[in-house]
Amino acid sequence: MQTACILVIEDDIEINQLVTKYLSKEGYEAHSVYNGKDALSEIAKHEYHLVILDMMLPLADGAEILRKIRETKTIPVIILSARDREMDKIRGLELGADDYMAKPFTIGELLARVKAQLRRYLGFGAADVASAVPKVLKYGDLELDTGTCELTVGGQKKPITAKEFAILKLFLSAPTRVFTKSQIFQSVWQEESMSDDNTVMVHINRIRTKIEKDPSNPVYIQTVWGFGYKLGEG
């Protein structure tokens, strides 16, 4: 089985070393950097399967690093932040993060979230409704390549994160089904319950900006008021 390689970007030496230590104990290949400049260099030089990112860093902040990652990569990113307001979490998710953890956090919860992200990204773990599907899923102008994790809209490739890919795969694998937010969360995040109601909504909104001509009037992913979401006619 492939050994997952994880980059920990955290300027607090104690937290960085603690996280790296426990990731290594779990069998992951864990690497550490302590500032934004080194983080950008490391991401450019090496391939990682997951990034744990502190938002408040010297030399380059977490938002800049996250934007750089999302320009070329779909790997999961877990944000660590001392800011625990709802708007901070929403901003992190909108920038392209897959998960957000406020400090202080427990190592046990962080490891559980790392496992859930890697299970989805590397394609192993519990099966869901999208497990036995063709390599390329097509719906209207959308094409989702499940082998390369690439999204094409009207013949143009669009950048997509691991969570966005998983959500689209869920919808395109069952095009007539209506999904509740809870069902989407359980399938994509591999957890029993949502930490808050905004997580799925933020990811749906991000997907809409990539696949819809007018995200404010969506055609592909439509809201079923009082229930959840479904695919439209396209």
C-alpha atoms as an extended CHARMM CRD file, in Angstrom:
* protein
*
       234  EXT
         1         1  MET       CA              0.0000000000        0.0000000000        0.0000000000  PROA      1               0.0000000000
         2         2  GLN       CA              1.2100000000        3.5160000000       -0.8200000000  PROA      2               0.0000000000
         3         3  THR       CA              2.7250000000        5.4760000000        2.0720000000  PROA      3               0.0000000000
         4         4  ALA       CA              1.0660000000        8.8630000000        2.2730000000  PROA      4               0.0000000000
         5         5  CYS       CA              3.4160000000       11.8400000000        2.3480000000  PROA      5               0.0000000000
         6         6  ILE       CA              2.2190000000       14.7700000000        4.4800000000  PROA      6               0.0000000000
         7         7  LEU       CA              3.5990000000       18.3030000000        4.7730000000  PROA      7               0.0000000000
         8         8  VAL       CA              3.0740000000       20.1250000000        8.0800000000  PROA      8               0.0000000000
         9         9  ILE       CA              3.2930000000       23.9280000000        7.7300000000  PROA      9               0.0000000000
        10        10  GLU       CA              3.2410000000       25.4160000000       11.2310000000  PROA      10              0.0000000000
        11        11  ASP       CA              5.4580000000       28.1050000000       12.7760000000  PROA      11              0.0000000000
        12        12  ASP       CA              4.8410000000       26.9780000000       16.3580000000  PROA      12              0.0000000000
        13        13  ILE       CA              7.7710000000       24.6020000000       16.8670000000  PROA      13              0.0000000000
        14        14  GLU       CA              6.0880000000       22.6080000000       19.6480000000  PROA      14              0.0000000000
        15        15  ILE       CA              2.8690000000       22.0490000000       17.6880000000  PROA      15              0.0000000000
        16        16  ASN       CA              4.7580000000       21.2560000000       14.4840000000  PROA      16              0.0000000000
        17        17  GLN       CA              6.9950000000       18.6770000000       16.1280000000  PROA      17              0.0000000000
        18        18  LEU       CA              4.0870000000       17.1060000000       18.0170000000  PROA      18              0.0000000000
        19        19  VAL       CA              1.9440000000       16.7360000000       14.8920000000  PROA      19              0.0000000000
        20        20  THR       CA              4.8600000000       15.3990000000       12.8490000000  PROA      20              0.0000000000
        21        21  LYS       CA              5.7630000000       12.9180000000       15.5890000000  PROA      21              0.0000000000
        22        22  TYR       CA              2.2740000000       11.4030000000       15.7620000000  PROA      22              0.0000000000
        23        23  LEU       CA              1.8680000000       11.3290000000       11.9870000000  PROA      23              0.0000000000
        24        24  SER       CA              5.1150000000        9.3580000000       11.7830000000  PROA      24              0.0000000000
        25        25  LYS       CA              3.8720000000        6.9860000000       14.4940000000  PROA      25              0.0000000000
        26        26  GLU       CA              0.7960000000        6.3330000000       12.3420000000  PROA      26              0.0000000000
        27        27  GLY       CA              3.0610000000        5.2640000000        9.4730000000  PROA      27              0.0000000000
        28        28  TYR       CA              2.9180000000        8.4270000000        7.3730000000  PROA      28              0.0000000000
        29        29  GLU       CA              5.9550000000       10.1210000000        5.8390000000  PROA      29              0.0000000000
        30        30  ALA       CA              5.7640000000       13.5090000000        7.5550000000  PROA      30              0.0000000000
        31        31  HSD       CA              7.7910000000       16.6050000000        6.6400000000  PROA      31              0.0000000000
        32        32  SER       CA              7.9220000000       19.9390000000        8.4810000000  PROA      32              0.0000000000
        33        33  VAL       CA              8.4170000000       23.5710000000        7.5140000000  PROA      33              0.0000000000
        34        34  TYR       CA              8.0530000000       26.5910000000        9.7810000000  PROA      34              0.0000000000
        35        35  ASN       CA              7.4070000000       29.5680000000        7.5040000000  PROA      35              0.0000000000
        36        36  GLY       CA              5.5540000000       30.4420000000        4.3330000000  PROA      36              0.0000000000
        37        37  LYS       CA              8.6110000000       30.8920000000        2.1270000000  PROA      37              0.0000000000
        38        38  ASP       CA              9.9350000000       27.4060000000        2.8750000000  PROA      38              0.0000000000
        39        39  ALA       CA              6.4270000000       26.0010000000        2.4430000000  PROA      39              0.0000000000
        40        40  LEU       CA              6.1040000000       27.4050000000       -1.0840000000  PROA      40              0.0000000000
        41        41  SER       CA              9.5290000000       26.0370000000       -1.9930000000  PROA      41              0.0000000000
        42        42  GLU       CA              8.7540000000       22.5940000000       -0.5730000000  PROA      42              0.0000000000
        43        43  ILE       CA              5.3970000000       22.3380000000       -2.3540000000  PROA      43              0.0000000000
        44        44  ALA       CA              7.0130000000       23.3010000000       -5.6630000000  PROA      44              0.0000000000
        45        45  LYS       CA              9.7860000000       20.7010000000       -5.3360000000  PROA      45              0.0000000000
        46        46  HSD       CA              7.9720000000       17.6600000000       -3.9330000000  PROA      46              0.0000000000
        47        47  GLU       CA              4.7010000000       15.7830000000       -4.3200000000  PROA      47              0.0000000000
        48        48  TYR       CA              2.5620000000       15.4950000000       -1.1910000000  PROA      48              0.0000000000
        49        49  HSD       CA             -0.7050000000       13.6680000000       -0.5860000000  PROA      49              0.0000000000
        50        50  LEU       CA             -1.9550000000       16.0540000000        2.1130000000  PROA      50              0.0000000000
        51        51  VAL       CA             -0.9950000000       19.4020000000        3.6500000000  PROA      51              0.0000000000
        52        52  ILE       CA             -1.6600000000       20.5660000000        7.2110000000  PROA      52              0.0000000000
        53        53  LEU       CA             -1.5450000000       24.3600000000        7.0640000000  PROA      53              0.0000000000
        54        54  ASP       CA             -1.4200000000       27.0390000000        9.7490000000  PROA      54              0.0000000000
        55        55  MET       CA             -2.9820000000       30.2560000000        8.4550000000  PROA      55              0.0000000000
        56        56  MET       CA             -0.7910000000       32.7010000000       10.4130000000  PROA      56              0.0000000000
        57        57  LEU       CA              2.7890000000       32.2370000000        9.1870000000  PROA      57              0.0000000000
        58        58  PRO       CA              5.8830000000       34.4150000000        8.7900000000  PROA      58              0.0000000000
        59        59  LEU       CA              7.2000000000       35.3220000000        5.2940000000  PROA      59              0.0000000000
        60        60  ALA       CA              4.0020000000       34.2320000000        3.4930000000  PROA      60              0.0000000000
        61        61  ASP       CA              0.5720000000       33.7200000000        5.0410000000  PROA      61              0.0000000000
        62        62  GLY       CA             -1.5770000000       30.6180000000        4.8300000000  PROA      62              0.0000000000
        63        63  ALA       CA             -4.0420000000       32.1720000000        2.3900000000  PROA      63              0.0000000000
        64        64  GLU       CA             -1.2700000000       32.8170000000       -0.1460000000  PROA      64              0.0000000000
        65        65  ILE       CA              0.0450000000       29.2700000000        0.2390000000  PROA      65              0.0000000000
        66        66  LEU       CA             -3.4290000000       27.8000000000       -0.1790000000  PROA      66              0.0000000000
        67        67  ARG       CA             -4.0090000000       29.8070000000       -3.3610000000  PROA      67              0.0000000000
        68        68  LYS       CA             -0.6840000000       28.5820000000       -4.7670000000  PROA      68              0.0000000000
        69        69  ILE       CA             -1.5660000000       24.9690000000       -3.9600000000  PROA      69              0.0000000000
        70        70  ARG       CA             -4.9440000000       25.2650000000       -5.6600000000  PROA      70              0.0000000000
        71        71  GLU       CA             -3.4150000000       26.6610000000       -8.8530000000  PROA      71              0.0000000000
        72        72  THR       CA             -1.9850000000       23.2360000000       -9.7180000000  PROA      72              0.0000000000
        73        73  LYS       CA             -2.9550000000       20.6090000000       -7.1250000000  PROA      73              0.0000000000
        74        74  THR       CA             -6.0660000000       18.8280000000       -5.8520000000  PROA      74              0.0000000000
        75        75  ILE       CA             -4.4930000000       17.3960000000       -2.6770000000  PROA      75              0.0000000000
        76        76  PRO       CA             -6.4540000000       17.7200000000        0.5770000000  PROA      76              0.0000000000
        77        77  VAL       CA             -5.5580000000       20.6790000000        2.7850000000  PROA      77              0.0000000000
        78        78  ILE       CA             -6.4510000000       20.8200000000        6.4840000000  PROA      78              0.0000000000
        79        79  ILE       CA             -6.2540000000       24.2930000000        8.0050000000  PROA      79              0.0000000000
        80        80  LEU       CA             -5.0970000000       24.8150000000       11.5880000000  PROA      80              0.0000000000
        81        81  SER       CA             -6.0080000000       28.2210000000       12.9790000000  PROA      81              0.0000000000
        82        82  ALA       CA             -6.2140000000       30.1100000000       16.2490000000  PROA      82              0.0000000000
        83        83  ARG       CA             -9.2840000000       31.8250000000       14.8030000000  PROA      83              0.0000000000
        84        84  ASP       CA            -12.4690000000       29.9210000000       15.5350000000  PROA      84              0.0000000000
        85        85  ARG       CA            -15.1400000000       32.2980000000       14.2340000000  PROA      85              0.0000000000
        86        86  GLU       CA            -17.5920000000       30.9220000000       11.7040000000  PROA      86              0.0000000000
        87        87  MET       CA            -16.5650000000       33.5070000000        9.0930000000  PROA      87              0.0000000000
        88        88  ASP       CA            -12.9120000000       32.4610000000        9.3890000000  PROA      88              0.0000000000
        89        89  LYS       CA            -13.8610000000       28.8600000000        8.6960000000  PROA      89              0.0000000000
        90        90  ILE       CA            -16.0320000000       29.8340000000        5.7320000000  PROA      90              0.0000000000
        91        91  ARG       CA            -13.2020000000       31.9410000000        4.2840000000  PROA      91              0.0000000000
        92        92  GLY       CA            -10.7640000000       29.0410000000        4.6190000000  PROA      92              0.0000000000
        93        93  LEU       CA            -13.1280000000       26.6650000000        2.8640000000  PROA      93              0.0000000000
        94        94  GLU       CA            -13.8270000000       29.1980000000        0.1210000000  PROA      94              0.0000000000
        95        95  LEU       CA            -10.0900000000       29.5680000000       -0.4890000000  PROA      95              0.0000000000
        96        96  GLY       CA             -9.9520000000       25.8440000000       -1.2080000000  PROA      96              0.0000000000
        97        97  ALA       CA             -9.3380000000       24.0710000000        2.1010000000  PROA      97              0.0000000000
        98        98  ASP       CA            -10.9480000000       20.6660000000        2.6260000000  PROA      98              0.0000000000
        99        99  ASP       CA            -11.1800000000       20.8950000000        6.4110000000  PROA      99              0.0000000000
       100       100  TYR       CA            -10.6770000000       23.4590000000        9.1710000000  PROA      100             0.0000000000
       101       101  MET       CA             -9.6090000000       22.8630000000       12.7600000000  PROA      101             0.0000000000
       102       102  ALA       CA             -9.4820000000       25.5840000000       15.3950000000  PROA      102             0.0000000000
       103       103  LYS       CA             -6.7390000000       25.5810000000       18.0130000000  PROA      103             0.0000000000
       104       104  PRO       CA             -6.5030000000       24.1050000000       20.5460000000  PROA      104             0.0000000000
       105       105  PHE       CA             -7.2220000000       20.6970000000       19.0060000000  PROA      105             0.0000000000
       106       106  THR       CA             -6.5980000000       17.1150000000       20.0480000000  PROA      106             0.0000000000
       107       107  ILE       CA             -4.1130000000       14.9200000000       18.2210000000  PROA      107             0.0000000000
       108       108  GLY       CA             -6.7110000000       12.1490000000       18.0870000000  PROA      108             0.0000000000
       109       109  GLU       CA             -9.1950000000       14.3050000000       16.2000000000  PROA      109             0.0000000000
       110       110  LEU       CA             -6.5240000000       15.5970000000       13.8250000000  PROA      110             0.0000000000
       111       111  LEU       CA             -5.3640000000       12.0610000000       13.0100000000  PROA      111             0.0000000000
       112       112  ALA       CA             -8.9690000000       10.9870000000       12.3990000000  PROA      112             0.0000000000
       113       113  ARG       CA             -9.4750000000       13.8530000000        9.9630000000  PROA      113             0.0000000000
       114       114  VAL       CA             -6.1880000000       13.1050000000        8.2120000000  PROA      114             0.0000000000
       115       115  LYS       CA             -7.2650000000        9.4850000000        7.7390000000  PROA      115             0.0000000000
       116       116  ALA       CA            -10.6620000000       10.5360000000        6.3860000000  PROA      116             0.0000000000
       117       117  GLN       CA             -9.1050000000       12.9520000000        3.8920000000  PROA      117             0.0000000000
       118       118  LEU       CA             -6.5410000000       10.4250000000        2.6680000000  PROA      118             0.0000000000
       119       119  ARG       CA             -9.1280000000        7.6560000000        2.4550000000  PROA      119             0.0000000000
       120       120  ARG       CA            -11.0730000000        9.7890000000        0.0160000000  PROA      120             0.0000000000
       121       121  TYR       CA             -8.1140000000       11.2180000000       -1.8990000000  PROA      121             0.0000000000
       122       122  LEU       CA             -6.1410000000        8.0010000000       -2.3340000000  PROA      122             0.0000000000
       123       123  GLY       CA             -9.2620000000        6.0120000000       -3.1530000000  PROA      123             0.0000000000
       124       124  PHE       CA             -9.2910000000        3.3980000000       -0.4140000000  PROA      124             0.0000000000
       125       125  GLY       CA            -11.6450000000        2.7400000000        2.5010000000  PROA      125             0.0000000000
       126       126  ALA       CA            -15.3900000000        2.3640000000        2.7280000000  PROA      126             0.0000000000
       127       127  ALA       CA            -17.3110000000        2.2130000000       -0.5420000000  PROA      127             0.0000000000
       128       128  ASP       CA            -20.0720000000        4.6750000000       -1.3150000000  PROA      128             0.0000000000
       129       129  VAL       CA            -22.6650000000        5.0980000000       -4.0350000000  PROA      129             0.0000000000
       130       130  ALA       CA            -19.9480000000        6.2760000000       -6.4190000000  PROA      130             0.0000000000
       131       131  SER       CA            -17.7340000000        3.2250000000       -6.0770000000  PROA      131             0.0000000000
       132       132  ALA       CA            -18.6790000000        1.2160000000       -9.1820000000  PROA      132             0.0000000000
       133       133  VAL       CA            -18.8370000000        3.8180000000      -11.9350000000  PROA      133             0.0000000000
       134       134  PRO       CA            -17.2950000000        4.3580000000      -15.3900000000  PROA      134             0.0000000000
       135       135  LYS       CA            -13.9080000000        6.0460000000      -15.5660000000  PROA      135             0.0000000000
       136       136  VAL       CA            -15.3440000000        9.1760000000      -17.2080000000  PROA      136             0.0000000000
       137       137  LEU       CA            -18.6900000000       10.4750000000      -15.9500000000  PROA      137             0.0000000000
       138       138  LYS       CA            -20.5580000000       12.7340000000      -18.3840000000  PROA      138             0.0000000000
       139       139  TYR       CA            -23.5380000000       14.9890000000      -17.7910000000  PROA      139             0.0000000000
       140       140  GLY       CA            -24.3770000000       17.8000000000      -20.1870000000  PROA      140             0.0000000000
       141       141  ASP       CA            -21.1790000000       19.7730000000      -20.7670000000  PROA      141             0.0000000000
       142       142  LEU       CA            -19.5480000000       18.2030000000      -17.7020000000  PROA      142             0.0000000000
       143       143  GLU       CA            -16.9420000000       15.4490000000      -17.8670000000  PROA      143             0.0000000000
       144       144  LEU       CA            -15.3990000000       14.0370000000      -14.6900000000  PROA      144             0.0000000000
       145       145  ASP       CA            -12.4610000000       11.6800000000      -15.1740000000  PROA      145             0.0000000000
       146       146  THR       CA            -12.3630000000        9.4230000000      -12.1130000000  PROA      146             0.0000000000
       147       147  GLY       CA             -8.9610000000        8.0810000000      -13.0840000000  PROA      147             0.0000000000
       148       148  THR       CA             -7.1100000000       11.3940000000      -13.3410000000  PROA      148             0.0000000000
       149       149  CYS       CA             -9.4660000000       13.4090000000      -11.0660000000  PROA      149             0.0000000000
       150       150  GLU       CA             -9.9120000000       16.0050000000      -13.8230000000  PROA      150             0.0000000000
       151       151  LEU       CA            -12.9970000000       18.1160000000      -14.4700000000  PROA      151             0.0000000000
       152       152  THR       CA            -13.8220000000       19.4000000000      -17.9500000000  PROA      152             0.0000000000
       153       153  VAL       CA            -16.6120000000       21.9050000000      -18.5840000000  PROA      153             0.0000000000
       154       154  GLY       CA            -17.5110000000       22.6140000000      -22.1980000000  PROA      154             0.0000000000
       155       155  GLY       CA            -14.1640000000       21.2120000000      -23.3200000000  PROA      155             0.0000000000
       156       156  GLN       CA            -12.1410000000       23.3280000000      -20.8780000000  PROA      156             0.0000000000
       157       157  LYS       CA            -10.3310000000       21.8320000000      -17.8970000000  PROA      157             0.0000000000
       158       158  LYS       CA            -11.1930000000       23.3540000000      -14.5320000000  PROA      158             0.0000000000
       159       159  PRO       CA             -9.1750000000       23.1360000000      -11.2970000000  PROA      159             0.0000000000
       160       160  ILE       CA            -10.9250000000       21.0710000000       -8.6500000000  PROA      160             0.0000000000
       161       161  THR       CA            -10.1320000000       20.0770000000       -5.0800000000  PROA      161             0.0000000000
       162       162  ALA       CA            -10.4190000000       16.5710000000       -3.6550000000  PROA      162             0.0000000000
       163       163  LYS       CA            -13.6590000000       17.3610000000       -1.8350000000  PROA      163             0.0000000000
       164       164  GLU       CA            -15.2060000000       19.0960000000       -4.8440000000  PROA      164             0.0000000000
       165       165  PHE       CA            -14.2770000000       16.1040000000       -6.9880000000  PROA      165             0.0000000000
       166       166  ALA       CA            -15.8800000000       13.7030000000       -4.4930000000  PROA      166             0.0000000000
       167       167  ILE       CA            -19.1030000000       15.7270000000       -4.3630000000  PROA      167             0.0000000000
       168       168  LEU       CA            -19.3830000000       15.9090000000       -8.1560000000  PROA      168             0.0000000000
       169       169  LYS       CA            -18.6360000000       12.2060000000       -8.4250000000  PROA      169             0.0000000000
       170       170  LEU       CA            -21.4440000000       11.5100000000       -5.9630000000  PROA      170             0.0000000000
       171       171  PHE       CA            -23.9650000000       13.5150000000       -8.0010000000  PROA      171             0.0000000000
       172       172  LEU       CA            -22.8700000000       12.2630000000      -11.4180000000  PROA      172             0.0000000000
       173       173  SER       CA            -22.9340000000        8.6460000000      -10.2390000000  PROA      173             0.0000000000
       174       174  ALA       CA            -26.5990000000        8.9570000000       -9.2240000000  PROA      174             0.0000000000
       175       175  PRO       CA            -27.9810000000       11.7020000000      -11.5020000000  PROA      175             0.0000000000
       176       176  THR       CA            -31.6380000000       11.2500000000      -10.5470000000  PROA      176             0.0000000000
       177       177  ARG       CA            -31.1270000000       11.2160000000       -6.7860000000  PROA      177             0.0000000000
       178       178  VAL       CA            -31.7120000000       14.0570000000       -4.3330000000  PROA      178             0.0000000000
       179       179  PHE       CA            -29.0370000000       14.2210000000       -1.6160000000  PROA      179             0.0000000000
       180       180  THR       CA            -29.4380000000       15.8210000000        1.7940000000  PROA      180             0.0000000000
       181       181  LYS       CA            -26.5410000000       17.8200000000        3.2330000000  PROA      181             0.0000000000
       182       182  SER       CA            -26.0760000000       15.0820000000        5.8090000000  PROA      182             0.0000000000
       183       183  GLN       CA            -25.8660000000       12.3660000000        3.1280000000  PROA      183             0.0000000000
       184       184  ILE       CA            -23.3020000000       14.3810000000        1.1610000000  PROA      184             0.0000000000
       185       185  PHE       CA            -21.2460000000       14.9750000000        4.2980000000  PROA      185             0.0000000000
       186       186  GLN       CA            -21.2700000000       11.3240000000        5.3760000000  PROA      186             0.0000000000
       187       187  SER       CA            -20.2660000000       10.1010000000        1.9050000000  PROA      187             0.0000000000
       188       188  VAL       CA            -17.5860000000       12.6880000000        1.1680000000  PROA      188             0.0000000000
       189       189  TRP       CA            -16.1300000000       13.4080000000        4.5980000000  PROA      189             0.0000000000
       190       190  GLN       CA            -16.5310000000        9.8210000000        5.8460000000  PROA      190             0.0000000000
       191       191  GLU       CA            -17.8880000000       11.0930000000        9.1660000000  PROA      191             0.0000000000
       192       192  GLU       CA            -21.2200000000       10.4980000000       10.8410000000  PROA      192             0.0000000000
       193       193  SER       CA            -22.3520000000       14.0780000000       11.4030000000  PROA      193             0.0000000000
       194       194  MET       CA            -21.5530000000       17.5780000000       10.2060000000  PROA      194             0.0000000000
       195       195  SER       CA            -19.5590000000       19.8670000000       12.4750000000  PROA      195             0.0000000000
       196       196  ASP       CA            -21.6810000000       22.7210000000       11.1230000000  PROA      196             0.0000000000
       197       197  ASP       CA            -24.2320000000       23.3020000000        8.3870000000  PROA      197             0.0000000000
       198       198  ASN       CA            -22.0180000000       25.5590000000        6.2630000000  PROA      198             0.0000000000
       199       199  THR       CA            -19.3870000000       22.9930000000        5.2640000000  PROA      199             0.0000000000
       200       200  VAL       CA            -21.3770000000       21.3370000000        2.4660000000  PROA      200             0.0000000000
       201       201  MET       CA            -22.9180000000       24.6350000000        1.3460000000  PROA      201             0.0000000000
       202       202  VAL       CA            -19.5220000000       26.3180000000        0.9150000000  PROA      202             0.0000000000
       203       203  HSD       CA            -18.2170000000       23.4240000000       -1.1930000000  PROA      203             0.0000000000
       204       204  ILE       CA            -21.3770000000       23.3760000000       -3.3400000000  PROA      204             0.0000000000
       205       205  ASN       CA            -20.9980000000       27.1190000000       -3.9380000000  PROA      205             0.0000000000
       206       206  ARG       CA            -17.3610000000       26.6500000000       -4.9570000000  PROA      206             0.0000000000
       207       207  ILE       CA            -18.3370000000       23.9110000000       -7.4150000000  PROA      207             0.0000000000
       208       208  ARG       CA            -21.0170000000       26.1510000000       -8.9020000000  PROA      208             0.0000000000
       209       209  THR       CA            -18.4680000000       28.8840000000       -9.6500000000  PROA      209             0.0000000000
       210       210  LYS       CA            -16.5600000000       26.3370000000      -11.7380000000  PROA      210             0.0000000000
       211       211  ILE       CA            -19.3490000000       24.5720000000      -13.6270000000  PROA      211             0.0000000000
       212       212  GLU       CA            -22.1680000000       27.1090000000      -13.9320000000  PROA      212             0.0000000000
       213       213  LYS       CA            -22.3900000000       29.9790000000      -16.4230000000  PROA      213             0.0000000000
       214       214  ASP       CA            -24.3180000000       31.9080000000      -13.7700000000  PROA      214             0.0000000000
       215       215  PRO       CA            -23.5810000000       30.5090000000      -10.2790000000  PROA      215             0.0000000000
       216       216  SER       CA            -26.3940000000       32.6180000000       -8.7980000000  PROA      216             0.0000000000
       217       217  ASN       CA            -28.8580000000       30.8100000000      -11.0690000000  PROA      217             0.0000000000
       218       218  PRO       CA            -27.4750000000       27.2360000000      -11.1040000000  PROA      218             0.0000000000
       219       219  VAL       CA            -28.4570000000       24.7670000000      -13.7990000000  PROA      219             0.0000000000
       220       220  TYR       CA            -26.3690000000       21.7170000000      -12.8760000000  PROA      220             0.0000000000
       221       221  ILE       CA            -26.4890000000       21.5410000000       -9.0700000000  PROA      221             0.0000000000
       222       222  GLN       CA            -29.8710000000       22.7760000000       -7.9270000000  PROA      222             0.0000000000
       223       223  THR       CA            -31.1570000000       23.3930000000       -4.4210000000  PROA      223             0.0000000000
       224       224  VAL       CA            -34.1940000000       21.4040000000       -3.3140000000  PROA      224             0.0000000000
       225       225  TRP       CA            -35.4990000000       23.7070000000       -0.6080000000  PROA      225             0.0000000000
       226       226  GLY       CA            -35.9650000000       22.0290000000        2.7430000000  PROA      226             0.0000000000
       227       227  PHE       CA            -34.1780000000       18.8690000000        1.6050000000  PROA      227             0.0000000000
       228       228  GLY       CA            -30.8250000000       19.2100000000       -0.1370000000  PROA      228             0.0000000000
       229       229  TYR       CA            -29.3950000000       19.2010000000       -3.6630000000  PROA      229             0.0000000000
       230       230  LYS       CA            -29.8970000000       17.4360000000       -6.9800000000  PROA      230             0.0000000000
       231       231  LEU       CA            -28.6240000000       17.5470000000      -10.5490000000  PROA      231             0.0000000000
       232       232  GLY       CA            -30.6260000000       19.7140000000      -12.9130000000  PROA      232             0.0000000000
       233       233  GLU       CA            -31.1600000000       19.1290000000      -16.6020000000  PROA      233             0.0000000000
       234       234  GLY       CA            -27.8050000000       20.6810000000      -17.5650000000  PROA      234             0.0000000000
